Amino acid sequence: MNIINLYIRLSYIQVCQLINAIVAFFYNFPIIKKMHGHTYGFYGFKSVVNRIAFVGAFLFHFFKDALSYVVVLGGISVGIKSLLGLLPIVNDLSVLEILILLNLAMFIFVSNTMNNIVSIKQLKTYYHLPLMDLVYIKEFVTPFNTFINEWIILSIVAHFTSMITYVQAFLISLLFLTTNIVCSALNLKLHHVKKSLGGFILFIIFLVIFFGLVYSYRLWGQNQTFVLLVLNGMSLVALPMAIGIIQTYPHYDGILEDSTLSKYEAVTKYRYTNQVALKDSDVHIKKSNKKGYALLNDLFFKRNFRLLVKPSLIKTGVYLAITAFYVLAMRLNWFHFAEKDHLYAILSTTPIVMYIGCNDSSIIISMYYNCDNSLLEYGFYKQSKAILEMLYLRLWSMLKIFLMPTSAFLFFVAIASKLSKIPLDDMLKLMASSLFLMVFFAFYLLLIYYLLVPFTQDEKIKNPIYYIVNFAVYMIFIFGNKYITSVDMLFYLSLIVMIVVVVFGGVAIYYLAPKTFRRK
Amino acid sequence: MKLVVSHLKKRFGSKEVLKDIDFTFQQGSIYALLGRNGSGKTTLFNLIASNFSKDAGTVKLIEEDGSMHDIKNEDIFLMVAEPILPRFLTGYEFIKFFVEVHHVTNVDIDAYFNQIEFHPQDRHRLIQSYSTGMKNKLQMIMFLILKPKIILMDEPLTSLDVVIQLQMKRIIKQIQKDHIIIFSTHILQLAKDLCEELVILNDGYLQAIDQEVMHTQDFEHNIIELLKDKEDEHH
């Protein structure tokens, strides 16, 4: 098997698919359709929304992944700057520069940021090919995806900044492609030698690449293109060896098959029921003394503990670790910000932190597939009174879960206020705003769940409005922070948003949910 | 007590599933609802149980005192062939929950489990590990406790082994005098064994079959012909 030829052929297929998909999209532009005979008419609203929902979902996943990436890597960049700032090789770089380099280095390890499931489904729709074939092709095309994505992103960086030129953008992307293949080969080799060491050694390689990039970056000031050409040359020298390893590796087909199967399962049935399946250990001797709906709710949250509470526990741990790091950094004077900058930083990150901490859709997935999907069979469960009783029981249980990351964040705010001398009333308002946002997210999740019921029995998210609402909320909480200029503003906005959602949402659920809350 | 279905119609897109259902079901009889696959048996049940909206027609309940009213939630129980029950609960917990939300007092849950011969150990296992037969038994406990006026059974015995089938038949026979029971199936022998009345749903219409036909030797042949003829006419 000539892997280079295969890559070229598959990239050709991918480019053709992309072009065809664009053509198909515009050809089927969802406004006017041909009616019976030779007349034309407009599509209904639902039809239009359904057709563009795919594009919305695609963009949503793309932006969400990319931005989450930047947010997470941003945090790591600050950490690297603080922890490794003493090293001469890092000291000269700004946090932004570390962020960009880190982002570039990470792309070598992360296959691509786009949602594979969405794109595989799109390919299936347009080309009517067997799903397994598509997933298999997708697995092969992944390094090229990375290459193309990187090239586009770096070209944008080149367009808007003077950090790199277009030629360098191409050379860096090419370097990523070849390094990706070399890293895959090394991974296989390590996997073959000792499975348990693979992850650790890859982390070391990642660090080497990162510092290599940092070093190259510092050299760019003298002759950037030359350095890139040298790196590309080195990588290209290693490429035949890497391909040799891949070609001769005895279990490569098995690994590819495993990966293909997992993706296949992800796009076919039982995607969610597998995700929220209970284990025997989940229900071990857990009892409840409650009655009726309280019993149902209590046992649901106890026995889905692993699925519902553990993500929040992890987030709580992360927030506490950040707090500990912040304390350490303050004690060692790693930050050189003015005091008012600390307040502004906390102010602007509060909505994002609360979004990450409390907007957990896995709770409503569990609610549907582990509980309501069955009980909606029975009329008594769809009555207004029953819905409202369950709504408030669930709200209370969710608030208890969300209180964990929220408390960790409140602890951070308290510590940060103390160390950077934030006024007491500002600190209290920040804390209150966080609590308002926590209530908002818990109620928001339940509101969209009861009114839109975004899941179907065949386990495909069907409701396009769910995508649109989620995307809107995401954009507001990620990009809206720059419009929040004072603590008072955050306080009043979060208070108003919480009251509006709880009051109007409660009324809407009471009157509309008996009709909307049903199996689809 | 009577269940009166008048001029019921239902259409899904361009397909008219139920054209004009006009029938009265009486208390004390078990009705077998026969029909081919896709004839609309489940749709009819869902319309009676108000799970679907009706395009036209009414479904009313006439009480023994002659008063007539719409069917309330507590009047009816729809038993489905392959029930989905909350898998994080044990069978016992689910029945306890069911009893409590329906405010039924003085219920000995274990007695009901004993009545349907549900093994004591299985009662406290997770529903996740239950077979279809065990889930169906739980459904039976539900309607035994609730004592609804109307019991609709959508092919409840199809996927069960013969032992459980026999148990369920026995229980249905025991409770029939107090309820209106409609039992959909496409197994003719089962309909003949269990039911006193036979109705056929075909081509969107409901038609009662003369009781004498049920006791003739070529019963099955006649029913098949009846269903076939209608189908042929349709085409």
Interface residues (C-beta under 8 A of the other chain):
Chain A: L278 D280 D282 V283 K291 G292 Y293 L295 L296 L299 F300 R303 N304 N370 C371 N373 S374 L375 E377 G379 F380 Q383 A386
Chain B: A49 S50 N51 N73 E74 I76 L78 V80 P83 I84 L85 P86 R87 F88 L89 E93 K96 F97 E100 V101 H102 L126 Q128
